[in-house]
Amino acid sequence: MQTTIDGVNIAYDDTGSGPAIVLIHGFPLDRSIWNPQRDALAPHARVVRPDLRGAGESARGADGPALMEALAGDLAGLLDALGIERAIVVGHSIGSYVAFAFFRMYAERVAGFGLVAGHPAADTPALLPGRDALATALEAGDIAPAIDAYLPRYLDPATAPALTEPLRAIMARQDARGAAALVRGMKERVASYDLLADITVPATIVAGASDDWITPESLRDAAAQMPDCEFIVLDRVGHLPMLEAPDAVSAALVRLVERSR
């Protein structure tokens, strides 16, 4: 399904019934990474999975960075189009930055909050040149630089044999220029540590014990600052818990739905 938000075609699916939960994918990925959770959650909740602008089947939108605030605005517009006033918002990787931006802008619409291998930090100065270099390479129209940069760091060695090629296929179908806009938007994001104590709705943070991007210790600290947060560390899991440990992530999100009623 597709709808138009501020002139941009946004693709999504909408399954199940009950409390609404929005699952926001990571980079350079699309909503299909949440397939196991969609199926597990559908008996318990209304599951909305958008493709971020520039990813999956969604259009790129205007030239320039895909700012997290713009992506959060897309999500608000999608919820409006679906007649959803409040939702549980769950983000993975870049999706976590969108989830924080959505909370900052529309806290009254957040019924629950989840991070799956996502964190509240902004980019450090050391990361910025790499963001620029990757975005410039992607703007040439080839997604291969994103695959080369991200695929080797996503998976635990235990899960890599089964998941590397399916993950490569998801990355390979992404639009390179849309991915460049997302990279430039990630570079511009602000930190969200100031929001943690204000997230008083039920929350869940899922960390991979071998995540090469985000340490479980940093996420444990973030969870401790949120008043009602379940914190979960999954052994032999990297930066893609929803595919590396699908049953555990699905169970955690079902619990989040029940806690958010």
Secondary structure, 3 states (H helix, E strand, C coil): CEEEECCEEEEEEEEECCCEEEEECCCCCCHHHHHHHHHHHCCCCEEEEECCCCCCCCCCCCCCCCCHHHHHHHHHHHHHHCCCCCEEEEEECHHHHHHHHHHHHHHHHEEEEEEECCCCCCCCHHHHHHHHHHHHHHCCCCCHHHHHHHHHHHCCCCCHHHHHHHHHHHHHCCCHHHHHHHHHHHHCCCCCHHHHHHCCCCEEEEEECCCCCCCHHHHHHHHHCCCCEEEEEECCCCCCHHHHCHHHHHHHHHHHHHHCC
